Amino acid sequence: MTELLDSSSRSLVFAVFSVFVVICLMLCVITGADEDDRALVRSDSRRLRSWQQGVAMGGDTTTVATVTVLVGMVATTGFDGLGVMLGSLVGVLLFLVLVIEPLRAHASLTAPDLLDARGSGGPAVRVAWGVVTLLVCFPLLVVQLVVVGNVAAAVLGQPGARTGCIVVIGVVMTALAVSGGIRTGVVMIAKSAIALPVLVVAAGLVLHRFGGDLGRLLDAAALGSGTGEAFLRPGGYTGDGWAGAVNRVGQILGMTMATLAMPAVLMRAIATKSPRGARTVGRWMLGELVVLYGALAVVGVGAAALAGGVLREAGPSAQVFTPLLLGRALDGGGLLVAALACVLFLTALAAVVDVTLAAGITLGRDVLAASGDRRKERVDGAASRWSAALTGLAAAAVAVVCADWNLVVVSTLWLGLCGASLAPVLLYALYWPGFTARGALWCLWGATVVTVVALAVSPYASGVPGAIWPDHDFRLWDVTIPGLVTTPAGFLLGWLGSVTDRRRTGGAGRPSGGASRVPSADEFRRLPRS
């Protein structure tokens, strides 16, 4: 992608991008706080109104992978990329209806607090949840750093500087996340206030280019993608036959369940002012994401129509640059490219800061402190900061190694773990009185193993161009999106672990010493609102 920008427009893009980066870093410093991480999460949310908190949660859900990998999937595969967006919106709707209000009512900082309150927790469950959360956060961080490193190198016009960009940006973002704390709600609102209008404008320019005729746009996209009518039908990414059917259902199911249990989103939902306010927050979150995904769908289809040939020639790695390629096609002067590059940087910055803090809090509070003295919140805060620093730096190192990988592979890993391991435990803890600590452990550890093995023996790992090890072939099946297998496996393991737990009581269905039963809907509505 050395010719992403010509020499006449590179100076403008570089100047705008550089000024924007400096402003973003200053914003992060200004919004710093002296409180420990535990207090920071609460105080940040308490200062925000419901609509502001909803916008911030929408920003939590939107990562740089959403704006690049997902748009790239739409541009190259058409219908299947749109299926991912549909799954995400369904997940947000279910999160709003099923999770956000009762979660806020029972948890104080992280999801294991809910498990403790519902009688299915304990130190072992807290550690297991924390480890799986880290396995979700780590590849998510890697994707953010790879994308922003590639974008920075392209803006500089020096592809060979990609490694240096990844390392420098990773270190800076990690330092911002742990040095005194950042009020991530402010950063997320700023991200949404900038990214959403830019993407809506880009979508509007695409529609204007085709006279507002969606039919013309889709026809041009089908032609530009090189796949013809197949662009408008399922199978462009998921494939045909039984494997394609499993991929398509698993794609929507996996994305839906993963959206229910994204760690940073859960922490922000827990930190809202009250359970009733959490519902209002969720509605704002859903509204923002509907507009965002609508804009991204048009941007992706427009990229296929206007830059499909370049995407085909460059291969899967070009998906990172899909929004920038569309910007170049729409505006040869480079201003739109600069705006889109700024959006990608700010999106990555906000995601890295938020996910790093979530990983640090999880590691410090749920993993390290679970087996030690948890009476001192100060210890939790210090451990969280050191944990966040180690997580961010390790992610930067791994991002250098994974820079040439197909980022869809890495994204599939964290989405699969989130949907198959965390989401079933969350839903069981909220709605099944018979769920026990043993069921939680079986689900967390078992579903994680099933997900990793399913991806390890898939074409993502070996045997095909674009795999992690294309020169080796240890595939056992052709399924690349195993959500149809891994998610039910997670629910099944959680059920089996619970029903075979000898500590379950015959009447209440709760382990001895556990919490009381789940309140009914009427009882829940009468709970005191803090």
SEKE-900820 format. One record per residue (C-alpha): x, y, z. Coordinates in steps of 0.1 Angstrom, whole numbers, plus 5000, padded with zeros to 4 digits. Each point is the difference from the previous one (the first is absolute). Layout:
! SEKE-900820
     u     v     w
     X     Y     Z
...
END
This chain:
! SEKE-900820
     u     v     w
  5000  5000  5000
  5029  5024  4993
  4978  5020  4976
  4972  5007  5024
  5008  5037  4997
  5017  5020  4973
  5027  5025  5008
  4977  5030  4995
  4974  4989  5026
  5023  4982  5025
  5012  5033  5014
  4965  5012  5008
  4990  4966  5014
  5032  4998  5021
  4995  5035  5014
  4963  4995  5009
  5007  4966  5015
  5030  5012  5021
  4980  5029  5014
  4971  4977  5008
  5023  4975  5018
  5014  5028  5022
  4966  5012  5009
  4988  4965  5009
  5030  4994  5022
  4994  5034  5017
  4964  4990  5005
  5011  4968  5017
  5024  5019  5023
  4974  5027  5009
  4974  4973  5009
  5024  4982  5023
  4991  4994  5036
  5019  4992  5032
  4975  4974  5012
  5006  4963  5000
  4985  4979  4973
  4971  4988  5021
  4989  5036  5009
  5007  5012  4965
  4975  4976  4983
  4973  5012  5024
  5007  5037  5001
  5004  5002  4962
  4966  4985  4995
  4983  5020  5028
  5011  5032  4984
  4983  4991  4967
  4963  5004  4992
  4981  4970  4987
  5002  5011  4964
  5037  5007  5003
  5006  4966  5016
  4980  4984  4972
  5022  5017  4974
  5031  4988  5019
  4987  4964  5001
  4994  5002  4963
  5036  5010  4997
  5011  4971  5021
  4983  4976  4976
  5016  5016  4970
  5036  4991  4995
  5024  5008  4972
  4993  4964  4987
  4964  5011  4995
  5011  5029  4978
  5026  4982  4980
  4997  4962  5001
  4962  5001  4999
  4999  5026  4972
  5026  4979  4982
  4978  4969  5003
  4970  5019  4986
  5021  5013  4971
  5015  4967  4991
  4972  4975  5008
  4968  5021  5000
  4971  4982  5016
  5021  4981  5026
  5016  5031  5013
  4966  5015  5005
  4990  4969  5019
  5027  5008  5026
  4985  5035  5005
  4965  4985  5004
  5013  4976  5027
  5016  5028  5019
  4968  5021  5000
  4980  4970  5012
  5025  4995  5028
  4997  5036  5011
  4962  4997  5000
  5002  4968  5021
  5025  5017  5023
  4975  5028  5005
  4971  4977  5007
  5016  4972  5020
  5032  5011  5016
  5007  5037  5007
  4974  5007  5027
  5003  4968  5021
  5038  5001  4996
  5001  5035  5015
  4978  4990  5028
  5023  4971  5012
  5036  5009  4991
  5022  5027  5014
  5030  5001  4976
  5005  4968  4980
  4978  4971  4989
  5013  4976  5026
  4983  5022  5026
  4968  4990  4984
  5010  4963  5002
  5008  5004  5037
  4967  5017  5007
  4980  4973  4981
  5017  4971  5018
  5021  4987  4971
  5032  5018  5007
  5031  4995  5022
  5037  5005  4997
  5005  4973  4973
  4972  5014  4979
  5013  5035  5004
  5035  4989  4988
  4985  4980  4971
  4978  5030  4989
  5030  5023  5002
  5023  4977  4980
  4974  4996  4972
  4994  5037  5000
  5037  5006  4995
  5000  4975  4971
  4972  5021  4985
  5017  5034  5006
  5034  4990  4988
  4993  4992  4964
  4976  5030  4999
  5029  5022  5010
  5022  4984  4974
  4975  5008  4972
  4998  5036  5011
  5038  5005  5000
  5005  4982  4966
  4974  5022  4983
  5012  5033  5014
  5037  4991  4993
  4991  4992  4964
  4981  5033  4997
  5028  5020  5015
  5025  4985  4977
  4978  5006  4969
  4995  5036  5010
  5038  5004  5004
  5005  4983  4966
  5025  4976  5016
  4986  4965  5001
  5033  4988  5016
  4993  5022  5030
  4969  4979  5009
  5018  4981  5028
  5013  5032  5016
  4966  5016  4998
  4984  4970  5017
  5025  5000  5028
  5000  5037  5006
  4962  5003  4998
  4995  4970  5023
  5024  5013  5026
  4984  5035  4999
  4965  4987  5002
  5008  4976  5028
  5017  5028  5020
  4970  5022  4996
  4977  4972  5012
  5020  4994  5032
  5017  5033  5009
  4975  5016  5024
  4970  4987  4982
  4978  5013  4972
  4964  5008  5002
  4992  4976  4972
  4964  5013  4998
  5012  5033  4988
  5023  4984  4974
  4972  4978  4988
  4976  5029  4996
  5026  5019  4981
  5006  4970  4977
  4963  4996  4992
  4996  5038  4995
  5028  4999  4973
  4998  4966  4985
  4962  4998  4995
  4997  5033  4980
  5030  4992  4978
  4987  4965  4992
  4965  5014  4993
  5015  5026  4977
  5020  4973  4982
  4969  4980  4996
  4981  5030  4987
  5028  5007  4974
  4997  4964  4988
  4962  5003  4996
  5005  5034  4982
  5025  4984  4976
  4973  4976  4989
  4972  5025  5000
  4984  4986  5031
  4991  4969  4981
  5007  4969  5022
  4994  4977  4970
  5027  5017  4980
  5023  4998  5030
  4995  4963  5006
  5004  4993  4963
  5033  5019  4999
  5011  4982  5032
  4993  4966  4985
  5020  5010  4969
  5029  5016  5019
  5003  4971  5025
  5007  4976  4971
  4975  4975  5013
  4969  5012  4980
  4966  4989  5013
  5017  4979  5027
  5008  5033  5018
  4963  5003  5008
  4996  4964  5012
  5012  4980  5030
  5032  4981  4997
  5025  5026  4988
  5019  4997  5033
  4984  4970  5018
  5002  4977  4970
  4975  4974  4986
  4987  4966  5010
  4996  4988  5036
  5031  5019  5012
  4986  5033  4985
  4967  4994  5018
  5017  4994  5033
  5022  5031  4994
  4970  5022  4993
  4980  4990  5030
  5030  5000  5022
  5009  5035  4988
  4968  5016  5011
  4996  4979  5032
  5037  5005  5010
  4998  5038  4994
  4968  5003  5019
  5013  4981  5030
  5033  5018  5000
  4983  5034  5000
  4982  4989  5032
  5032  4996  5020
  5027  5024  4988
  5020  5007  5032
  5004  5037  4996
  4962  5004  4992
  4991  4979  5031
  5022  5021  5023
  4984  5033  4987
  4965  4985  5003
  5007  4990  5036
  5013  5036  5008
  4969  5018  4988
  4980  5020  5026
  4971  4976  5006
  4984  4969  4985
  4972  5021  4985
  5025  5025  4986
  5018  4970  4984
  4970  4994  4978
  5001  5036  4988
  5037  4997  4993
  4994  4968  4980
  4975  5018  4977
  5024  5027  4992
  5027  4974  4993
  4977  4982  4976
  4990  5031  4982
  5036  5010  4995
  5009  4966  4986
  4971  4998  4976
  5012  5033  4984
  5036  4989  5001
  4994  4966  4984
  4978  5015  4974
  5028  5024  4990
  5026  4972  5001
  4979  4978  4977
  4998  5028  4974
  5037  5007  5004
  5008  4963  4995
  4978  4996  4969
  5014  5033  4986
  5035  4987  5005
  4992  4969  4979
  4985  5022  4973
  5028  5026  4999
  5031  4982  5012
  4992  4963  4995
  5028  4994  4975
  5027  5014  5024
  4986  4978  5028
  5001  4969  4979
  5036  5006  4989
  5013  5007  5035
  4984  4970  5017
  4986  4995  5035
  5025  5024  5017
  4985  5029  4980
  4968  4998  5021
  5018  5022  5025
  5001  5028  4974
  4965  4996  4986
  4986  5033  5015
  5031  5019  4988
  4997  4985  4965
  4964  5012  4998
  5011  5034  5012
  5026  5002  4973
  4974  4990  4974
  4975  5026  5012
  5024  5029  5006
  5032  5001  4981
  5012  5031  5020
  5005  4979  5031
  4978  5018  5025
  4976  4971  5004
  5029  4976  5003
  5014  5021  5028
  4967  5001  5018
  4996  4962  4997
  5036  4994  5012
  4992  5022  5030
  4969  4979  5007
  5020  4968  4999
  5026  5014  5023
  4975  5013  5025
  4980  4968  4999
  5031  4980  5007
  5011  5023  5027
  4967  4999  5018
  4998  4962  4996
  5035  4993  5012
  4996  5023  5030
  4966  4985  5010
  5009  4963  4994
  5034  5004  5017
  4984  5014  5031
  4973  4973  4999
  5027  4973  4997
  5020  5016  5028
  4971  5002  5023
  4991  4964  4992
  5035  4988  5006
  5005  5020  5031
  4966  4995  5017
  4988  4966  4987
  5032  4980  4994
  5027  5013  5023
  4979  5011  5029
  4976  4971  4999
  5023  4977  5019
  5015  5027  5022
  4989  5026  5024
  4971  5018  4984
  4993  5023  5029
  5021  5028  4987
  4987  5018  4969
  5033  5018  4997
  5017  4967  4992
  4975  4993  4973
  5006  5035  4984
  5038  4996  5000
  4998  4965  4986
  4976  5012  4974
  5024  5027  4988
  5030  4977  4998
  4978  4973  4983
  4988  5026  4974
  5036  5010  4993
  5011  4964  4995
  4970  4992  4978
  5004  5030  4978
  5038  4995  4995
  4996  4963  4993
  4972  5008  4975
  5023  5024  4982
  5027  4973  4997
  4976  4974  4987
  4985  5025  4975
  5035  5003  4984
  5000  4963  4994
  4964  4998  4988
  5002  5031  4978
  4999  4980  4967
  4972  4976  5012
  4965  5001  4988
  4983  5021  5027
  4967  4982  4995
  5018  4969  5016
  5009  5020  5031
  4966  5016  5003
  4983  4966  4997
  5020  4988  5029
  4989  5027  5025
  4965  5000  4987
  4997  4962  5003
  5014  5000  5036
  4977  5028  5011
  4969  4984  4985
  5006  4964  5010
  5015  5005  5035
  4990  5033  5015
  4964  5004  4986
  4986  4966  5012
  5013  5005  5035
  4985  5035  5001
  4966  4989  4988
  4999  4970  5022
  5010  5020  5031
  4972  5025  4993
  4972  4976  4990
  5006  4965  5013
  4997  4995  5038
  5016  4965  4997
  5033  5014  4985
  5030  4991  5023
  5036  5009  5003
  5009  4966  4984
  4978  5008  4970
  5018  5034  4996
  5034  4983  5001
  4991  4974  4975
  4986  5026  4977
  5029  5024  5003
  5028  4975  4996
  4982  4975  4978
  4986  5024  4975
  5034  5018  4998
  5017  4967  4991
  4973  4991  4975
  5003  5034  4983
  5038  4999  4997
  5000  4964  4987
  4973  5008  4975
  5020  5029  4986
  5033  4980  5001
  4986  4973  4977
  4983  5024  4977
  5013  5016  4967
  5008  5031  5021
  5030  4982  5014
  5014  4980  4971
  4997  4987  4965
  4988  5030  4980
  5014  5033  4989
  4993  5026  5027
  5003  4975  5028
  5024  5004  5029
  5021  4971  4988
  4991  4997  4963
  5028  4975  4992
  4987  4974  5025
  4967  4983  5000
  4984  4986  5031
  4964  5008  4993
  4973  4977  5012
  4970  5020  4987
  4993  5029  4977
  4980  5021  5025
  5017  5034  5007
  4973  5015  5022
  4992  4973  5026
  4974  5020  5020
  4973  4974  4992
  5021  4974  5018
  5018  5019  5027
  4971  5021  5013
  4977  4970  5006
  5030  4982  5015
  5004  5027  5025
  4964  4999  5011
  5001  4962  5001
  5031  4999  5022
  4985  5026  5023
  4968  4979  5003
  5019  4967  5005
  5023  5014  5026
  4971  5014  5020
  4976  4970  4999
  5029  4976  5010
  5011  5022  5029
  4994  4982  5032
  4997  5032  5019
  4968  5010  4983
  4970  4998  5023
  4969  4983  4989
  4975  5028  5006
  5016  5033  4992
  5024  4987  4975
  5029  5021  5015
  5032  4989  5014
  5002  4999  5038
  5010  5033  5014
  4990  5018  4967
  4978  5030  4995
  4963  5000  4999
  4979  4991  4970
  4997  5022  4969
  4971  5026  5007
  4970  5000  4977
  4995  5028  4975
  4975  5017  5024
  5024  4996  5029
  5029  5013  4980
  4981  5032  4991
  4994  5006  5037
  5037  4998  5008
  5013  5033  5014
  5016  5022  4974
  5034  5014  5011
END
